[in-house]
Amino acid sequence: MLIRRARPDEAAEICDVLRRSIAELCGADHHDDPAILRRWLANKTPKIVEGWIAHPDNFVLVAVEEETVLAVGIVRHDGEITCNYVSPDARFRGVSKAMLAQLEAIAQDHGNDVCHLISTETAHRLYLSAGYEDCGVPQGKFGTTSSFPMLKRLTGESHTS
């Protein structure tokens, strides 16, 4: 597996990973409610993903095996992780943890002492196990019952991206 910058020509495949991850793996969040899924998936289109890749404040990464996208992650220059989704085909293989470590390294390389994110119910344990702490009242994103504001203080030496 290799984690690298996403390319605009991968937007459709990235979009497929995002949509499948949400629909198939985030049942604890959307409870198979069509209205919640519709709202959550509304901005997961190839054109919007291309915009995320092109946006100068974003670092959009993909985890790939050969040329198959296994996961996508996004960290902003300010240390906010806005995306960390894994394909159902790659779940429980350490891909999300590896992606998270790379997103944190990029944030730290850009002068951030903290990473912050809003976790789904599904990913909450992953982030807790990676050293994140809850830092606010759970919210409801896209109509879900809980989304957890979290942060992690970054320590150690910086990495090269």
Buried (B, 14 or more C-beta within 10 A) or exposed (E): BEBEEBEEEBBEBBBBBBBBBBBEBBEBBBEEBEEBBEBBBEBBBBEBBBBBBEEEEBBBBBBBEEEBBBBBBBBBBEBBBBBBBBBEBBBEBEBBBBBBBBBBBBBBEBEBEBBBBBBBBBBBEBBBEBBBEBEEEBEEBBBBBBBBBBBBEBEEEEEEE
